[in-house]
Amino acid sequence: MKLSSFATFHVRSKNERIGRNPKTGEEVPILPRRVMTFKSSNVLKNRILRSHQNSKAKGGK
């Protein structure tokens, strides 16, 4: 799905894999699933960059 001048969203399938519980170190299977990815448009990136540069020019952090 594309929202013009904002971003593109995609649904991606991920395969099953083995993960690890960080607390116990135990290996656990991570089931296959679908995840949504987000890719911002160049229009959005440029607006954010300009806004950040303007705030720095005015003495912001």
C-alpha positions in Angstrom: 0.0 0.0 0.0 1.4 3.4 -0.9 0.4 6.7 0.7 1.6 9.3 -1.7 4.3 11.6 -0.4 4.4 9.7 2.9 5.5 6.1 2.7 5.1 2.6 1.3 4.0 -0.4 3.4 4.6 -4.0 2.5 3.8 -7.3 4.1 6.7 -9.7 4.2 6.8 -13.4 5.2 9.5 -14.6 7.6 10.5 -18.2 7.8 10.7 -20.3 11.0 14.0 -20.0 12.8 15.7 -20.9 16.1 16.0 -18.0 18.6 17.5 -17.9 22.1 15.9 -16.8 25.4 18.4 -14.1 26.6 17.6 -14.8 30.2 18.1 -18.6 30.2 20.1 -19.2 27.0 17.5 -21.8 26.0 16.9 -22.3 22.3 13.3 -21.8 21.2 11.7 -22.0 17.8 10.3 -18.7 16.4 7.3 -19.6 14.3 6.9 -18.3 10.7 5.0 -15.0 10.6 4.1 -12.1 8.4 5.5 -8.6 9.3 4.8 -5.2 7.9 7.7 -3.1 6.6 7.7 0.7 6.2 9.7 2.7 3.7 9.4 6.4 3.9 9.2 8.4 0.7 11.9 10.8 -0.4 9.4 13.7 0.2 9.0 12.7 3.8 12.7 12.2 4.3 13.5 15.6 2.8 10.9 17.4 5.0 12.3 15.8 8.1 15.9 16.7 7.1 14.9 20.3 6.3 13.1 20.6 9.6 16.1 19.2 11.5 18.5 21.6 9.7 16.3 24.6 10.4 16.1 23.8 14.1 19.9 23.4 14.3 20.3 26.8 12.5 18.0 28.4 15.2 20.1 27.1 18.0 18.3 23.9 18.7 20.0 20.6 19.4 
